[in-house]
Amino acid sequence: MKKTVNILSSVLFILLLFAAGNSQASTLQVGGTYSSIYSIVHTPAGDNAPGNPVGGGSVDISYLDGRQLSYLYCVGLFIDIYVPNTYAATVTNTGIINGVAINNAGEIAYLLGQYGIGGQGEKAMALQAAIWNVEYGNSVYQLDELHYGINSQIVTDYTNYVAAATAAGNNAGNISAFDWITPTDNGAALQGQVTSVPEPDTLLLLGVGVLGLAVFGKYRMNDKI
């Protein structure tokens, strides 16, 4: 019986480490490849003017605490992040970047859950533009359709993505299924990033498996008594 208790204690310790890891400081290695998206951004003087490209899309290849990310998208427009580079970062699973809840984080989670993709193709560019649109609204961010041509695939996908997220609503996406990342440089917060939490998580499965073996072993011991 004592041996079983020790095993259970070890499993609980492993699971606690896993849970704590989601709230501890992390390291984000940001890749060097990303898309340039043309936009209409209504901002104070000196910021992006209509038609100027904004760096975005899936930033590849990136790593969070050594784990290669299937994609990495920006949440935030006005604070630059330089690539490639390595940053200290804080990570939450609550839709919070730099201590502030992201506007329409549920819609962003919905978009990523439905259309999340790595690479630098038109769909990745459309997804990044849609994320910024649902986050900031039309008064701040719009895709420059004149640059791409009204009938281009990126315009079509962008329009469809925004419409789908709006129709689904802010409660449609599972915010906790994503890592919401605040990179920092000398303590200063930079442009927020978001990526998917790996599913299933190997460490969690390992813990559950060991727990199952421990319980099974306990019942086997009881059968012999």
Buried (B, 14 or more C-beta within 10 A) or exposed (E): EEEBEEBBEBBEEBBEEBEEEBEEEBEBBBBEBBBEBBBBBBEEEEEBEEEBEBBBBBBBBBBBBEEEBBBBBBBBBEBEBEBEBEBBBBBBBEBBBBEEEBBBBBBBBBBBBBBBBBBBBBBBBBBBBBBBBBBBEEEBBBBBBEBBEEEBBBBBBBBEBBEBBBEBEBEBBBBBEBBBBBBBEEEEBBBBBBBBBBEEEEBBEBBBEBBEEBBEEBEEEEEEE
